[in-house]
């Protein structure tokens, strides 16, 4: 007996497809159109082919911004993922304590991105900021406006404070989904805490960690508001990331052709690295399942 398919159900998702086409596909095609043209004004433009892509790929400032962006994203991932897992493991699982801790952990996520930059800008000031004043009182000449090391450390610390709760909440939900039977079997076998984490908790967290790592990488690779408000890209260009370089080129300099090519390269880098992350994590999960079998 052949199964009958009701193709009229596709009409239910037609509004969503139209919304995606309007909000994503059409702007993307506009950017592609600009990337192969030299735009002077609304009525004057010349076809340039792949010239802008070649210029952007050979631009030393862009290459330096890419390296800074990768360094920042990999650094915050290396800190936030283990820290988020650790916080989730020590969070209370039941009772009013669990609710209170969840509220406290979630609070940084509720603050708008530009406000986060403003908070940390005040926090790091040497005259009125608690962190800046404390470090100077201890004898350390802390100054994010003149020291690239201080600026980088502060931006990383700010991002860890702001986004580690996301990893912690995802891992907490993953831990709550593990049946008690697994822990009971581990107690019967007298398994150590490390063995419980390695063979029970960590495998069950793989799916949520995939989501967390991909979300955090994509966001950290597109970060703009927080470092722009905190340091303005300085000192010099030491904290000028790709998003700020793109904004300056497109809005500040009105170079529509180069900025369109730049944005497409930016998009392809994010897409490629995200696919690499996803493939690597999935392969690790498959290897663990094969070893368990």
N, C-alpha and C positions, 0 to 999 in steps of 0.2 A: 504494500500500500504506500503510495507516494504521499509525502507530507506536503500539506498545502500552506503556502506562505502568504500572509496578508501584507502586500507591499504598500497598502495605504497607510501603514504605520509610519512610513517615511515622512508623510505630511506633518507629523507631530514634531519632528526635529527641524523642519524647514525654517521656522523663525530663528532658531539658533544658528543654522548655517548662514542665513542672510546677515545676522548680526556679526558673525565671525568674518564674513566676506567684507562687510562695511568697515569693521574696526581693525582688521589685521591685513587682509589680502590687498585691498585697494591702497592703503598707505604704503605697504611693502612694494607694490608695483610702481608707486610714485617715486619711492627712493631709488629703485632700480633704474627708472627713467632718468632721474637726475644724475646718477652715477656715471652715465655714459655721455654726458653733455657738459659743455661749458656755458653756464647760465650767467648772462649779464643783467637781464631784467625780464619782465614778464613776456616780452615779445622778441627778445634777442637771445638766441642760444645756438650753439654749434655742437655737432656730434664729435666726440673725442674717442669713442671706443673704450679700450681698457687703459687709457693713459692715466686716469686718476688712480686706478688700482695700483699701477706700477709706481706712481709717485708716493702713494701712501705706504706701500710695502717697503720702500727704500728710504722712508723718512726716519732719521735718527731719533727725533723726538717721539715719534709713534712707537718705535722699537723699544725705547727706554720706558715708555708708559706701559707697554705690554709686560715687560719684565717686572716692573713695580706692581702691576696688577696681579700677576701670577704669584709673586712673593707674598703679597698681602693675603690673597685668597687661601693659599696653601697654609700660611701661618695660622690664620684664624680657624681653619678647619682642623689643623693639628691640635689646637688648644680646645676648641669648643666641643668637639665630638667626645673625646675622653672625659672632659669636665662635665658635660651634660649627662653622660652615662653614670658617672660617679654621683652626681646630685640626685638622679632618679633612683639609684640604688639605696640611698640613705633617707629618702623622703618617706614619711609615714604612709602606710597603705590604707588605714582605716581610721574612722573617728573624726572628731572635730579638728584634730591636729593636721590630718591630711588636707582638709578643706582650707585651713588657715595657711598652710605652707603653699598650697596651689595658688592661692590669691597672691601671696607675697612673691612667688616665683614669676607669676604672670605679669606683674606690674610693669617691668621694663618694656615688655612687648606692646603695651598700650600707649606708650609715649610716641608722638609723631617724630619722624626722622630728623627734621630740622630743629625740633625742640631738643632732641638728644644732643645735637651739636652745640646748641646754645648752653645747655646745662653743663656740659663738659668744658666749654670755653670759660665759663665762670669758675667752675671747680678747679681749673688748672692755673688760674691767675695767681701771681705771686703776692698780690696785695690783699685780695679778699677771698680767694679760693682756698678751700681747706687743703686740697692736695698740693697745690703750688706753694702755699705758705708753709705747710709742714715740711716739705722737702727742702725748702730754702733754710728753714730753721735748723734742720739737721745738717746743714753745710753743703748740700748739693745744689749747684747752680742750675736749677731746672728752668728751662725757657723753651717753649715750643715754637716761638717765633724766630729763634736764631739757631737752634740745635736740631738737625734732621733726626738724630737718634731719639731725642725727647719727643719730637712730633710723631715719629713712627710708633714709638712705644705707647704714646697716649691714644693714638687712633686704634691700635690693636686692642688696648685695654678697654676702650669705649665700645668697640664692636663686640668683644667678649661679654661685657656686662649687658649689652643690649640684646644679643641674640642667643647666648647660651641657654636661656630659659626655653627657647623653642625646641632645642635638642632634648632638654630635660623633660619637657612635657610629652614629646613624642615617645621617648624611652619609657616614661612612667606609664603611659597608656599601653605600651607593649608588654611591660612587666605585669600589669594588672590582668592582661589577657591570658597569662600562663596558668593552666589548671593546677590546683593544689596537689593533685595526684603526683605530679612530677617532683614536687618538694618532699612529699611523703616517701616516695621511692628513694630519693637521695638520702633522707634521714635513715631509712632502713639500711642502706648500703654504707652509711657513715661517710658520706662524701664530704670533702672539705668545702669551704666557702668558694675557693678558687675553682674547684671542680664543678660546683653548682653554676657558677657564673660562666665557665668555659663551655660546658656541655648542655646546659639547660637554658640559661637566660640569654646569653649572647646569640645562639642560633635563632631564638624566638624574636630577637630584636632586629634581625637582618632586614626585614621588610621596612620597618619604620626608620631604620638607619639609612636605607637607600633614599627614602623620601627626604629625610633630614639633610643628608649630605648634598643631594642634588639641589634642594631649595637654598641651602646656605651657600653653595658654590655660586649658583646663578645670581643670588642677591649680592654676595660680596664682590663678584666680578662686575656688577653694575652699580656699585655704591657711589653715591654722589653727594647727597645733602649733608651727611654727618661730617665728612672731612672738609667739605667746602666751607661749612659754617665754622668749623673748629680752626682750621689752618689756612683756608683759602688756597690750598695747593702748595703752600710753602713749608719751610723756608726755601726760597728758590723754586724749584720744581720737584722737590724731593717727595712730596705727597700729592702730586698731580697725577690722578689716575685716568684711565681711558675715558670714563664718562665726562669728566671735566674737560679733557682735551677736545672731545667731540663737541661739547656744548660751546666752548670758546670758538671753535672753528665754524660751527653752523650758525650761531646766533651773534657772537661777538664780531667775527670777521666776515660773515655772510658769504662764505665760500661753499655754496650749495653742492657743487659737483664733487669736490674733494671730501666734504663731510658725508655725502651720501655713500661714496665708495668706502670711506672709513667706517660708517655704521654697518654696512654689509659685511665687511671684514670682521668687525666686532661681533656681529650676530653669528657668523660662521665659526668663530673661535669658541664662543659659548656653546654652540650646538655640538661641535666636535668634542670638546673636553667633557661635556655632560654625558655624551654617548660613551666615551672612554671610561668615565667613572662608573656608569651604570653597568657596562659590560664587565669591568673588573670585579665589582661587588657580586654580580650574579655568578661569575665563574668561581669566585671564592666560596659562595654558598653551595654550588654544585660539588666542588671538591670536598667540602665538609660532609655533604650527604653521602658521597661515595665512600669516604673513610668510615663513616658510621655504619654503612651497610657491610 
